Amino acid sequence: MNNTSFESDNGARQEPREIHENALSERRQAAGRLRARANAIANVRLILILAIIALIIAFAWAHLPRYAWLGVLGLVIAFGAIVIVHARVHTELERMLAAQRFHENAIARMDGKWRSFPSTGETWGHYPGHPFAGDLDIFGRASLFQLLDATSTRFGEEMLASLISSSEPPWVDRDTLFTAVRARQKAVADLAPRLRLREELSVIGSLVEDEKPDPRPFVNWVVQTDASHLPGALRIVAVILPVLSVAAAIGASMGIVPRVAFLVSFALSVMVLMALSSRISPILNAASSKENALSRYAGMLALLENESFEADALIELQQSLREGGVSATREMASLSRIVGFLDARNNEVFRFFIGPILMWDLWCALALDGWRTRVCEVAFGWFSALADLEMLSSFAGFSFERPNYVFPELVEEDVFEATSLGHPLIDGDKRVPNDVSIEGSGHALVVTGSNMSGKSTLLRAIGINVVLAKAGAPVCAASMRIGRVRVATSMRVSDSLEEGTSHFYAELKKLKLVLEMAREQSSYKKDRAKGAATLLFLLDEILHGTNTRERLIGARAILRELIAEGAMGAVSTHDLALGDLEDEMPECVRNVHFEEQVEGDVMTFDYRLRPGIVHSSNALRLMKIVGLGPLSI
């Protein structure tokens, strides 16, 4: 179970909203102080500039003594120091504003305003043949991904998207799967109350760039174990040529050697760099194209490496940052220094004159090549660990902000049992929970009810909570017991002009996928019963694209085959005759329904699940309400 409140610094019990509101108030006050300080420093900078200009004018017009130039020098030094201080204050202000946004977003999620968040996961949602993603609102606007996503890198975003859309094959061992899910549950529970850690992770991640950086191209360069390395002899060249150039420059200025000696040494350095360009340019470009995100990665990895966790999964992530005796934090700090030196090339004078003299590009390439040699075998693990941390942190924020949600119990039986099950994408003040149970393999619910009564929402609530459960996140329920299941749905069906696909044919393709997955799991269970997954099917208004007679025949046949193959699930329908299956197969099929309440011309819904078949219909009433009646029939 989740905690319903958390202790504040003074030991008092506080609700999550109160904690976020108090933290937001503190961050806003701190940001206000920093903004005022930044403005004051800006005024001091202006005064110093004016003072410097005034002294220079005074020199020109008042013929001040030469030692007065010391005043100008002092003012220039003071101005430089103020610029550095001003930059640091601005950096701290940006961090405080980012922390402010972290708490604002948390409060927005609790207030149901998360649907305006920019991260919708559309990139990951283009899978027409996916078993459930399109039907359960996993991606897109007002989706589960939009509600959960608190990642700062594309790698973390991809990890989150992959986990909540995972549809593993039935032969994945149950014990292995459950062990991984339970480990994530403990990690999420460990991270949920660590508000300062999650805030700092978000703050570091939000700085430097507006868009989420993708570390994979950089990681791909790092882990190229078969890449050719720069010969060690180049270090001798990198020492000798700068020494010759500097000595020639000094000698020429003192008249010891002719000036042409310096020009010759300079030209030699340029030619060597041009000859090596094909070897060193790829190395420099690989690092310099990612320099904006390096400080972000280093800071986020340091958070993971330095925290004292309790969950085994988080401790393992920490250990992966020290694999092979190489510290991720120390090596990323070393890389940042190298890239800092590399940034000097952005100055044109340095790049075309000072850089060649010092063989700067060669030294940077050698340093980067040496760094890559040290970390090539472990760097992927660092960023994978960071992606895992971001993914788990997203679930942890979800858990912290919804303390009434629970972690489901994973059981060996094929079962789905939930009390007060609700849909997590529906705001709490509008959500109506229901107790739902599907006894297990070879069992099904037939859900009947009038239009708009809640049939589809129930099916989606079952499906999306199973997705959360398998990801290791808490679910929208008072309690839940769930076995090893795979989800397959047929709910939203659309035709395609491009593919020449009718609505009915599109539905048949989705139903075929569901049946194929049921047959697949049935076949596997015959070979190896222990640990095999059971298909959990969710079918909404099955075969509603054809006439009543054929729809009923087809729906009965599909439901019978799914039950015979050992699948479990629920099907919603307007065809009350489908409820006769409970009489024919009482050990396998159970009828439940929703209904409307009518007072005069006013129709309302309580969205409460009831046993049995619905005995009312509201289609004609709805037609009248929208202005289509009375009609002559």
Secondary structure, 3 states (H helix, E strand, C coil): CCCCCEECCCCCEECHHHHHHHHHHHHHHHHHHHHHHHHHHHHHHHHHHHHHHHHHHHHHHHCCCHHHHHHHHHHHHHHHHHHHHHHHHHHHHHHHHHHHHHHHHHHHHHCCCHHHCCCCCHHHCCCCCCCCCCCCCCCCCCCHHHHHCCCCCHHHHHHHHHHHCCCCCCCCCHHHHHHHHHHHHHHHHHHCCCHHHHHHHHHHHHCCCCCCCCCHHHHHHHCCCCCCCCCCCHHHHHHHHHHHHHHHHHHHHCCCCCHHHHHHHHHHHHHHHHHHHHHHHHHHHHHHCCHHHHHHHHHHHHHHHHCCCCCHHHHHHHHHCCHHHCCHHHHHHHHHHHHHHHHHHHCHHHHHHHHHHHCHHHHHHHHHHHHHHHHCCCHHHHHHHHHHHHHHHHHHHHHHHCCCCECCEECCCCCEEEEEECCCCCCCCCCCCEEEEECCCCCEEEEEECCCCCHHHHHHHHHHHHHHHHHCCCECCCEEEECCEEEEEECCCCCECCCCECHHHHHHHHHHHHHHHHHHHHHHHHHCCCCCCEEEEEEECCCCCCCHHHHHHHHHHHHHHHHHCCCEEEEEECCHHHHHHHHHCCCCEEEEEECEEEECCEEEECCCCEECCCCCCCHHHHHHHCCCCCCCC
